[in-house]
Structure formats: C-alpha cells, structure tokens
Amino acid sequence: MLGITQSAALIGVDAHPVQVEVNTGEVGELKFILVGLPDAAVKESQDRVFSAISNSGYRMPAARTTINLAPGGLRKEGPAYDLPIAIGILASMKKCHKDRLDDFLIAGELSLSGKTRPVRGSLAMAMLARKTGKHGLIVPAESADEAALVNDVKVYPVDSLDQTVRFLNGECEIQPLASNNSSFFQTPPETQRLDFSEVKGQHGVRRAVEIAVSGGHNLLMIGSPGSGKSMIAKRIPTIMPRPSVDEFLEILSIQSAAGSTLRNENRCFQRPYRAPHHTISDVGLLGGGTIPGPGEISLAHNGVLFLDELPEFKRSALEVLRQPLEDGNVTISRSAGKINLPCAVMLVCAMNPCPCGYTGDSARECRCSVPQIQRYRSKISGPLLDRIDIHIEAPSLRIQELRSTQPGESSAVIRERCEAARAQQNERFASGGDPSARCNARMSHSDIRRYCEINKEQGDLLQQAMEQLALSARAYDRILKVARTIADLASSDTIETPHLLEAIQYRSLDRNLFY
C-alpha cells in the first residue's frame, strides 16, 4: 500500500517542497529502505520512527518498506522528516486517513517515545505552504510559534505522533495559532537593556553613532584601550529603530534557518546584533559549509555586525566582506548547491591606532616603532576602508569625565531622533525612490542623484576635499549619503554646507592614519 505526505527541504533560507512516498507490503526481504539523497541524520530516522510508532500504540509493517523523498536530486538533511515519514508509514497501513494528507505540509523530529521535537526553518515552511496553497502546516509546538507569523496559513502545533494521527483522522481538534499572540512580538525587558546614559564623555563618537544608525551607515571607531569603543557598540541596538514586520520576517527567516529561534532568548521583536570573535573563519563570517548555510553577516541582516579588534581578524575573512557590504546579499556556491543570502547589515568596527594602543594618547607614551604601526594598520585594506562610511576617533577619557555623576543622553531620546530620520527616509523612498532601499546607506545611484543634490559651491568644496584626501568615486557617493542623513536628522529638505562639511570630516581620519 502507498502512503504519501508533503514536507519540505530547507536550502539556505528557503524551503522547497518534498514529497514523502511510503510503499509497504512489498515482496522481498523484510527491511526498511530510504532513498532520495538523504544525509546521515535523515538515514537515522529509521530507528527513531520505528520506536516512535511502537511507543505510540501502533505496529510497524511486517513487510518490506520503501520510502522515497522526492525529488531525488534535492539533498535532504536534518531530522525534520521523522514525522512525515511516520505518518506516511501509518497511512500506507490504513491507520491514518489519506484523504487529508495532501492538504498539509508536515515536518517535525520524533523522540523514541513518540513526542515531537522542534525543527529549524518552520517559518520558511509556512511561507512555502502559503505559496503552494496548502490548507495548513503541521509542526511541533515549539516550532509553531514562528511559523504562525506568516499570514493566510493555518499552523497546527502538535505534541506527539499519536496526536497528529488523531487530528488527521478527525478524532480530535487542534486550534491553529494566531500570529498576534506570538512570543516573537515581545520586546526585551527594560531591566535587561543597556543604555547610552551610562557612556561617559565621547560626545563626538555618540554623534557619529547616531548618524550611522539613522542612515544605516557603516562605522569605524579608532581609539586607545579603555576609551569606550566596545561599550558604545554594545549599546547601538538600544537606539536602533524598531524593524517593520517585513524586515522582522526577513530576520526571522535567516535565524530560523540557522536554528537560532529555537532558543527562547532570541524571541524578541528587535534587530539582530552579532559580535563574532576575531578568530572566526571565512566560512563562519560569510556563510557556506559542505551544505551552504548563513554566516554571521547574514545572521546580522537588518541589524548590526560588530567586529571588535578589527586588525586581529584574518585578512582573508575581512576581504570576503567587500562584495556583500556593497550589494547587501551574498551568493555562496558549493558542490552541494548554490544559495543566495541577504546581508544588508550596518557594519560597526573598533580598533586601536597601533599594537600597544597609545599612539596619539596624551597620557601614555606609545612604545611601537613606525614599521610596527604601519604593519598593524596595513592589515585593513584600502578597499574595505572605502566601504566604511564614517570613521571617528575615540579619545581617551579624562578622570574628570569618569568621575562625573551627570548622566548622558538616554537611549530612548536618541532612538526617537533616529526613528524620525528613518521615517523621513521611508517616506521618501516609498513616494518616488527605491522602496527596497529602506535607509540612506542603501540608496541607488539614481536615488543619490535625485535626493542628494548640492549646489555649485558645495560641489567645489567636495571636489577640493576629494583631491586633498585622494578619495575614490565610491567615497564621493558615500559622503553624499551621510550628508543626506545629517540633513534628515536636522529635518532639512536640502543638504546644507554644514551637513556636507560634517560628512567630509568623517572620511578624513582613515587617510591620516593609514596613508
């Protein structure tokens, strides 16, 4: 007898339809045959499924059984096929009604007792169910919460194989989850948040960070040890504008594909913040592997990627960031497949000015030789620096500033200004520009010509700065983007000369340090 269930394979961050065909009662040696390009985890499903079926009160077929995961050319990985395979086996034995199986997409891992366990990628599966016109999605209860965020798809949470069978047979009812009650829409507790009011001094850096967040610009902070670079970077998420629902679904689709959403601490309506250690590999940063998957730059999509101690990262790891930073997406090709991952991130970097960290420090003397300093700074290539919009120096703090009890401006106040600037940008791009831009840092060349107009005097000023600082054509566009953001913060419809001068100032530091 033949039993067919519908499931999905996760390729990158997208789900692709998979048909699970189970044929039992075949003539031949009693054994369990699994075909369809499964990986080791899928092959091991045989033992889990046998035990789950037995412990759920059903009998295994006493005949040769063949299971085919179609299409055969699509690689299958992970334990998500346990539940659809078990349902297919029971359907082939007439223990589960076949007439409803085609209405649902089914995925889930099974324990030996028959209980379900969460699987990654349920959000992508829900999108696939909507795309293919399925009545609903059946997944473990721990995975259903994120899947319910997709509109127009009924998500049925199940706790066990037996409950799934009874639901498909019409013997019990399961209420589909409502998206408005999802735990993913909760905000982080205020008590657990860091705040910019804790930052002492560093008014110039605070201003640069506010501009960077308002326009989504990449930022480089250079300063002595203990000047507060890492402290400021950790507080950037507290002033980031809240993501839109579409942005949040993009974030979750990547987090779900990586399995990060299975942990309760990641279930918050917020932008991601990733801070990988400098020993990370090229694959860990960019993505890839034998079966391509998202790396840190994709996991930070629509959020912040913080690289502390920038020169300590491997040169090869940093250089792979060039194209993704420019395009906002990365294509990874491996023998097992090819995937395209979004990676529209705000890159935040921090570094010391020299190996000892005290070049230019008024309080401590630098012990580094000129060749040592040059060698240290040369670890950051010019093309990578060219893609960082804002460079700012973080000077050492004075004792008077550290002892001050006067709190700085709070994150809530700064966030209001950043959200107001982003609102202007969203309105601008929605009315005539590229709606996918979302922030000034993602403006296309046509949008730059349209929204970053400057007069002749300002053009001459920018030309002079370009010639003196030997800036590239890419830097020209990025200066205009930053100037546009500064104008948005000032609620100005046009770029004024002070806005342009401030934007130029943020591009001069790297030339003084590195050339």
C-alpha positions as CSV (number, residue, x, y, z in Angstrom):
1,M,0.0,0.0,0.0
2,L,1.2,3.5,-0.8
3,G,1.1,6.5,1.6
4,I,2.1,10.0,0.5
5,T,2.8,13.0,2.8
6,Q,4.0,16.5,1.9
7,S,7.1,18.0,3.6
8,A,9.9,20.5,2.8
9,A,13.6,20.7,2.4
10,L,15.5,23.8,3.7
11,I,18.0,25.1,1.2
12,G,19.7,28.2,2.6
13,V,16.8,30.2,4.0
14,D,14.2,29.0,1.5
15,A,12.0,25.9,1.8
16,H,11.4,23.6,-1.2
17,P,8.6,21.0,-1.5
18,V,9.4,17.4,-0.8
19,Q,7.0,14.5,-1.3
20,V,7.4,11.6,1.1
21,E,6.3,8.4,-0.6
22,V,6.0,5.3,1.6
23,N,5.2,1.9,0.0
24,T,4.8,-1.1,2.3
25,G,3.7,-4.7,1.7
26,E,6.4,-5.3,-0.9
27,V,7.6,-8.8,-1.8
28,G,11.1,-9.4,-0.6
29,E,13.3,-9.4,2.4
30,L,11.9,-7.6,5.5
31,K,13.8,-4.3,5.7
32,F,13.4,-0.6,5.7
33,I,14.8,1.2,2.5
34,L,15.2,5.0,2.5
35,V,16.1,6.7,-0.8
36,G,16.1,10.3,-2.2
37,L,19.5,11.7,-1.4
38,P,19.2,11.7,2.4
39,D,22.1,12.7,4.7
40,A,23.2,10.8,7.9
41,A,20.5,12.5,10.1
42,V,17.7,11.5,7.7
43,K,19.0,7.9,7.4
44,E,19.0,7.6,11.2
45,S,15.3,8.5,11.2
46,Q,14.6,4.8,10.7
47,D,15.4,3.9,14.3
48,R,13.6,6.9,15.7
49,V,10.5,6.3,13.6
50,F,10.3,2.6,14.5
51,S,10.5,3.3,18.2
52,A,8.1,6.3,18.0
53,I,5.4,4.3,16.1
54,S,5.7,1.3,18.5
55,N,5.6,3.5,21.7
56,S,2.6,5.4,20.3
57,G,0.5,2.2,20.2
58,Y,0.9,1.2,16.6
59,R,2.6,-1.7,14.9
60,M,5.4,-1.5,12.3
61,P,4.7,-3.1,8.9
62,A,5.7,-6.7,8.8
63,A,6.9,-6.4,5.2
64,R,9.5,-4.8,3.0
65,T,9.0,-1.0,3.1
66,T,10.5,1.6,0.7
67,I,10.5,5.3,1.5
68,N,11.3,7.8,-1.3
69,L,12.0,11.5,-0.6
70,A,11.2,13.2,-3.9
71,P,12.6,14.9,-5.9
72,G,15.6,12.5,-5.7
73,G,18.1,15.2,-6.9
74,L,17.4,17.5,-3.9
75,R,19.6,16.8,-0.9
76,K,17.7,16.2,2.3
77,E,19.2,17.0,5.7
78,G,18.1,17.1,9.3
79,P,15.6,15.2,11.4
80,A,12.5,17.2,10.2
81,Y,11.3,14.2,8.1
82,D,10.7,11.9,11.1
83,L,7.0,13.0,11.5
84,P,6.0,12.9,7.7
85,I,7.8,9.5,7.3
86,A,5.9,8.1,10.4
87,I,2.6,9.5,9.1
88,G,3.3,8.0,5.6
89,I,4.0,4.6,7.1
90,L,0.8,4.7,9.1
91,A,-1.2,5.9,6.1
92,S,0.2,3.0,4.0
93,M,-1.1,0.7,6.7
94,K,-4.5,2.4,6.7
95,K,-4.0,3.6,10.3
96,C,-4.2,7.2,9.1
97,H,-6.7,8.7,6.6
98,K,-5.1,9.5,3.3
99,D,-7.8,12.0,2.1
100,R,-6.4,14.9,4.2
101,L,-2.7,14.3,3.8
102,D,-2.4,16.4,0.7
103,D,-3.9,19.4,2.5
104,F,-1.0,19.8,4.9
105,L,2.7,20.4,4.9
106,I,4.2,18.2,7.7
107,A,7.6,18.5,9.5
108,G,9.0,17.5,12.8
109,E,11.5,15.4,14.7
110,L,10.3,12.5,16.8
111,S,11.7,11.2,20.1
112,L,11.7,7.5,20.8
113,S,8.5,7.9,22.9
114,G,6.6,9.5,20.0
115,K,6.8,13.1,21.3
116,T,7.7,15.8,18.8
117,R,10.8,18.0,19.0
118,P,11.3,21.4,17.3
119,V,12.9,21.8,13.9
120,R,14.6,24.7,12.2
121,G,13.1,26.5,9.2
122,S,9.5,26.4,10.2
123,L,9.0,30.0,9.1
124,A,10.2,29.2,5.6
125,M,8.0,26.1,5.6
126,A,4.9,28.3,6.4
127,M,5.8,30.6,3.5
128,L,6.0,27.5,1.3
129,A,2.7,26.2,2.5
130,R,1.1,29.6,1.6
131,K,2.8,29.7,-1.8
132,T,1.7,26.1,-2.7
133,G,-1.9,26.7,-1.5
134,K,-1.9,24.2,1.4
135,H,-4.6,24.2,4.0
136,G,-2.1,24.4,6.8
137,L,1.2,23.4,8.3
138,I,1.7,20.7,11.0
139,V,4.8,21.2,13.1
140,P,5.9,20.6,16.7
141,A,4.5,23.1,19.2
142,E,8.0,24.6,19.9
143,S,8.3,25.5,16.2
144,A,4.8,26.6,15.5
145,D,5.2,30.0,17.2
146,E,7.4,31.4,14.5
147,A,5.5,29.7,11.7
148,A,2.3,31.4,12.8
149,L,3.8,34.8,11.9
150,V,3.0,34.1,8.2
151,N,-0.4,35.3,7.3
152,D,-3.0,33.3,5.5
153,V,-1.6,30.0,6.7
154,K,-3.1,27.9,9.5
155,V,-0.4,26.5,11.7
156,Y,-1.3,23.4,13.8
157,P,1.0,22.7,16.8
158,V,1.3,19.0,17.7
159,D,3.0,17.4,20.7
160,S,3.2,13.8,19.6
161,L,2.8,11.4,16.7
162,D,-0.4,10.0,18.2
163,Q,-2.0,13.5,18.4
164,T,-1.1,14.1,14.8
165,V,-2.7,10.9,13.6
166,R,-5.9,11.5,15.6
167,F,-6.1,15.1,14.2
168,L,-5.7,13.8,10.6
169,N,-8.3,11.1,11.3
170,G,-10.7,13.8,12.6
171,E,-10.7,12.3,16.1
172,C,-9.5,15.5,17.8
173,E,-9.3,19.2,17.1
174,I,-6.3,21.4,17.2
175,Q,-6.7,25.1,17.2
176,P,-4.4,26.9,14.8
177,L,-2.1,29.5,16.3
178,A,-2.8,33.2,15.9
179,S,0.1,35.4,14.8
180,N,-0.8,38.3,17.0
181,N,-0.2,36.2,20.1
182,S,3.3,35.1,19.0
183,S,6.1,35.4,21.6
184,F,8.3,36.8,18.8
185,F,6.5,40.1,19.1
186,Q,7.6,40.7,22.7
187,T,10.0,43.5,23.4
188,P,13.2,42.9,25.5
189,P,12.7,43.7,29.2
190,E,13.8,47.2,30.0
191,T,15.7,45.9,33.0
192,Q,17.9,43.9,30.8
193,R,18.8,46.7,28.4
194,L,22.0,48.7,28.3
195,D,21.6,52.4,27.9
196,F,23.6,55.2,26.3
197,S,23.2,57.3,29.5
198,E,25.9,55.1,31.0
199,V,28.5,56.3,28.5
200,K,30.8,59.0,29.9
201,G,32.0,61.7,27.6
202,Q,32.7,60.8,23.9
203,H,30.3,63.3,22.5
204,G,31.8,63.1,19.1
205,V,31.5,59.4,18.9
206,R,28.0,59.5,20.2
207,R,27.1,61.9,17.4
208,A,28.8,59.7,14.8
209,V,26.9,56.6,16.1
210,E,23.6,58.5,15.9
211,I,24.2,59.5,12.3
212,A,25.3,55.9,11.4
213,V,22.2,54.4,13.0
214,S,19.9,57.0,11.4
215,G,21.1,56.2,7.9
216,G,22.3,52.6,8.3
217,H,25.9,53.6,7.6
218,N,29.0,51.5,8.3
219,L,31.1,52.9,11.2
220,L,34.7,52.6,12.3
221,M,35.8,53.7,15.8
222,I,39.6,54.1,16.4
223,G,40.9,54.8,19.9
224,S,43.1,53.7,22.8
225,P,42.2,50.8,25.0
226,G,39.5,51.8,27.6
227,S,38.1,54.7,25.6
228,G,34.7,53.1,25.4
229,K,34.5,51.7,21.9
230,S,33.1,48.3,22.8
231,M,30.8,49.8,25.4
232,I,29.3,52.2,22.8
233,A,29.0,49.4,20.2
234,K,27.1,47.2,22.7
235,R,24.5,50.0,23.2
236,I,23.9,50.6,19.5
237,P,20.9,48.1,19.5
238,T,19.2,50.3,22.1
239,I,18.9,53.2,19.7
240,M,18.1,51.2,16.5
241,P,14.7,51.8,15.1
242,R,12.2,49.0,15.5
243,P,12.0,46.8,12.4
244,S,9.0,46.7,10.3
245,V,7.0,43.5,10.1
246,D,8.5,42.7,6.7
247,E,12.0,43.4,8.0
248,F,11.4,41.2,11.0
249,L,10.2,38.3,8.9
250,E,13.4,38.6,6.8
251,I,15.4,38.5,10.1
252,L,13.5,35.5,11.4
253,S,13.7,33.5,8.2
254,I,17.5,33.6,8.5
255,Q,17.5,33.0,12.2
256,S,15.1,30.1,11.8
257,A,17.2,28.5,9.0
258,A,20.2,28.6,11.4
259,G,18.2,27.2,14.3
260,S,18.7,30.3,16.5
261,T,14.9,30.9,17.0
262,L,14.6,27.6,18.9
263,R,16.2,29.3,21.9
264,N,13.8,31.5,23.9
265,E,16.3,34.3,24.4
266,N,16.1,35.1,20.7
267,R,12.3,35.5,20.7
268,C,12.1,39.3,20.7
269,F,10.9,41.8,18.2
270,Q,14.2,43.5,17.6
271,R,17.1,43.8,15.2
272,P,19.9,41.4,15.5
273,Y,23.3,42.2,17.0
274,R,26.2,39.9,16.1
275,A,29.7,40.2,17.6
276,P,31.8,37.3,16.4
277,H,35.3,36.7,17.9
278,H,38.3,37.7,15.8
279,T,39.3,34.1,15.4
280,I,36.3,33.4,13.2
281,S,36.9,31.7,9.8
282,D,35.9,32.9,6.4
283,V,33.0,30.4,6.3
284,G,31.8,31.4,9.7
285,L,31.7,35.1,8.7
286,L,30.4,34.8,5.2
287,G,28.5,31.6,5.3
288,G,28.9,28.3,3.5
289,G,30.0,24.8,4.6
290,T,29.5,21.5,2.9
291,I,25.8,22.2,2.7
292,P,25.7,26.0,2.4
293,G,24.2,27.9,5.3
294,P,24.1,31.5,6.6
295,G,27.2,33.1,8.3
296,E,27.5,35.9,10.8
297,I,27.0,38.6,8.1
298,S,23.6,37.1,7.1
299,L,22.6,36.4,10.7
300,A,23.0,40.2,11.3
301,H,20.7,41.1,8.3
302,N,18.8,44.3,9.0
303,G,20.8,44.7,12.2
304,V,24.4,45.3,13.4
305,L,27.6,43.3,12.8
306,F,30.2,44.4,15.3
307,L,33.9,43.5,14.6
308,D,35.9,44.3,17.7
309,E,39.7,44.5,17.3
310,L,39.4,44.7,13.5
311,P,43.1,44.2,12.6
312,E,43.1,40.9,14.6
313,F,40.7,39.3,12.1
314,K,42.2,37.2,9.4
315,R,42.9,39.2,6.3
316,S,41.0,36.7,4.1
317,A,38.0,36.8,6.4
318,L,37.8,40.6,6.1
319,E,38.3,40.7,2.4
320,V,35.3,38.4,1.8
321,L,33.1,41.2,3.2
322,R,33.7,43.6,0.3
323,Q,31.0,42.4,-2.1
324,P,28.4,41.7,0.5
325,L,28.8,45.1,2.1
326,E,28.3,46.7,-1.3
327,D,25.4,44.6,-2.6
328,G,23.5,43.7,0.5
329,N,23.5,40.0,-0.4
330,V,25.9,37.2,-0.9
331,T,25.9,34.2,-3.2
332,I,27.5,31.0,-1.9
333,S,28.3,28.2,-4.4
334,R,29.3,24.7,-3.2
335,S,29.2,21.3,-4.7
336,A,26.1,20.6,-2.6
337,G,24.2,23.6,-4.0
338,K,24.1,27.3,-4.6
339,I,22.3,29.7,-2.3
340,N,21.7,33.5,-2.2
341,L,21.5,35.1,1.3
342,P,20.5,38.6,2.2
343,C,23.1,40.5,4.3
344,A,22.0,44.2,4.5
345,V,23.9,45.0,7.7
346,M,25.2,48.0,9.5
347,L,28.9,47.2,10.0
348,V,30.5,48.6,13.2
349,C,34.2,48.2,13.7
350,A,36.6,49.1,16.5
351,M,40.4,49.1,16.6
352,N,43.4,50.6,18.3
353,P,45.6,53.1,16.5
354,C,48.7,50.8,16.9
355,P,49.7,47.5,18.5
356,C,50.1,48.9,22.0
357,G,47.1,51.2,21.5
358,Y,48.5,54.5,22.7
359,T,49.6,56.4,19.5
360,G,48.4,59.9,19.9
361,D,47.4,59.4,23.6
362,S,48.3,62.5,25.7
363,A,48.6,60.5,28.9
364,R,50.6,57.4,27.9
365,E,53.6,57.1,25.6
366,C,53.4,54.8,22.5
367,R,56.1,52.0,22.5
368,C,55.6,50.9,18.9
369,S,58.1,51.6,16.1
370,V,57.0,53.1,12.8
371,P,57.3,49.8,10.9
372,Q,55.2,48.1,13.6
373,I,52.5,50.7,13.3
374,Q,52.5,50.5,9.5
375,R,52.3,46.7,9.6
376,Y,49.4,46.8,12.1
377,R,47.4,49.3,10.1
378,S,48.1,47.6,6.8
379,K,46.0,44.6,7.9
380,I,43.0,46.7,6.9
381,S,42.9,47.0,3.2
382,G,42.0,50.2,1.4
383,P,39.0,48.7,-0.5
384,L,37.5,47.6,2.8
385,L,38.0,51.0,4.4
386,D,36.5,52.6,1.4
387,R,33.2,50.8,2.2
388,I,33.0,52.2,5.7
389,D,31.1,55.5,5.6
390,I,32.1,57.0,8.9
391,H,35.5,57.0,10.6
392,I,35.7,58.5,14.1
393,E,38.4,58.8,16.7
394,A,37.5,57.9,20.3
395,P,39.9,59.8,22.5
396,S,41.0,58.6,26.0
397,L,38.7,59.7,28.8
398,R,39.8,62.2,31.4
399,I,39.4,61.4,35.1
400,Q,37.0,64.3,35.5
401,E,34.7,62.7,32.9
402,L,34.8,59.3,34.6
403,R,34.0,60.8,38.0
404,S,31.1,62.8,36.6
405,T,27.7,61.8,38.0
406,Q,25.8,63.6,35.3
407,P,24.1,61.0,33.1
408,G,24.4,61.4,29.4
409,E,21.5,61.4,26.9
410,S,19.4,58.3,27.2
411,S,19.0,55.7,24.5
412,A,15.2,56.4,24.4
413,V,15.9,60.1,23.4
414,I,18.4,59.2,20.8
415,R,16.2,56.5,19.4
416,E,13.4,59.0,18.8
417,R,15.6,61.1,16.6
418,C,16.9,58.0,14.7
419,E,13.3,56.8,14.2
420,A,12.2,60.2,13.0
421,A,15.1,60.3,10.5
422,R,14.3,56.8,9.3
423,A,10.6,57.7,8.9
424,Q,11.6,60.5,6.5
425,Q,13.7,58.1,4.5
426,N,11.0,55.5,4.3
427,E,8.5,58.1,3.1
428,R,11.0,59.4,0.6
429,F,11.7,56.0,-0.9
430,A,8.1,54.9,-0.9
431,S,6.9,58.0,-2.8
432,G,9.5,58.1,-5.6
433,G,12.6,56.2,-4.9
434,D,13.6,52.5,-4.5
435,P,11.2,51.1,-1.8
436,S,13.7,48.3,-1.1
437,A,16.4,50.9,0.0
438,R,14.8,51.4,3.4
439,C,17.7,53.7,4.6
440,N,20.1,56.2,3.0
441,A,23.0,53.8,3.1
442,R,21.2,51.6,0.6
443,M,20.4,54.3,-1.9
444,S,21.0,53.5,-5.5
445,H,22.9,55.8,-7.9
446,S,19.7,57.2,-9.3
447,D,18.4,57.9,-5.8
448,I,21.7,59.7,-4.9
449,R,21.2,62.0,-8.0
450,R,17.6,62.6,-7.0
451,Y,17.8,63.2,-3.2
452,C,21.4,64.3,-2.6
453,E,21.6,67.4,-4.8
454,I,24.2,70.0,-3.9
455,N,24.8,73.5,-5.4
456,K,27.9,74.6,-7.3
457,E,29.7,76.0,-4.2
458,Q,29.1,72.7,-2.3
459,G,30.3,70.8,-5.3
460,D,33.5,72.8,-5.5
461,L,34.0,72.2,-1.8
462,L,33.5,68.4,-2.2
463,Q,35.8,68.4,-5.2
464,Q,38.6,70.1,-3.2
465,A,38.2,67.6,-0.3
466,M,38.3,64.7,-2.8
467,E,41.5,65.9,-4.3
468,Q,43.2,66.7,-1.0
469,L,42.2,63.4,0.6
470,A,42.6,61.3,-2.5
471,L,39.2,59.8,-2.1
472,S,37.6,57.4,-4.6
473,A,34.4,57.7,-6.6
474,R,32.7,55.3,-4.0
475,A,33.7,57.6,-1.2
476,Y,32.1,60.5,-3.2
477,D,28.7,58.7,-3.2
478,R,29.0,57.7,0.5
479,I,29.8,61.3,1.6
480,L,26.6,62.4,-0.1
481,K,24.6,59.6,1.6
482,V,26.0,60.6,5.0
483,A,25.3,64.3,4.3
484,R,21.7,63.3,3.4
485,T,21.3,61.5,6.7
486,I,22.7,64.5,8.7
487,A,20.2,66.7,6.8
488,D,17.4,64.3,7.8
489,L,18.4,64.5,11.5
490,A,18.2,68.3,11.1
491,S,14.8,67.9,9.4
492,S,16.2,69.7,6.4
493,D,14.8,69.1,2.9
494,T,18.1,70.0,1.3
495,I,21.7,69.3,2.1
496,E,23.3,72.4,3.6
497,T,27.0,73.2,3.6
498,P,27.4,72.3,7.4
499,H,25.9,68.9,6.7
500,L,28.3,68.3,3.8
501,L,31.3,69.5,5.9
502,E,30.5,67.2,8.7
503,A,30.1,64.3,6.3
504,I,33.6,65.0,4.8
505,Q,35.1,65.2,8.3
506,Y,34.0,61.6,8.8
507,R,36.1,60.4,5.8
508,S,39.3,62.2,6.7
509,L,40.5,60.1,9.6
510,D,41.5,57.0,7.7
511,R,43.7,58.9,5.3
512,N,45.6,60.5,8.2
513,L,46.1,57.1,9.9
514,F,46.6,54.7,7.1
515,Y,48.4,56.7,4.3
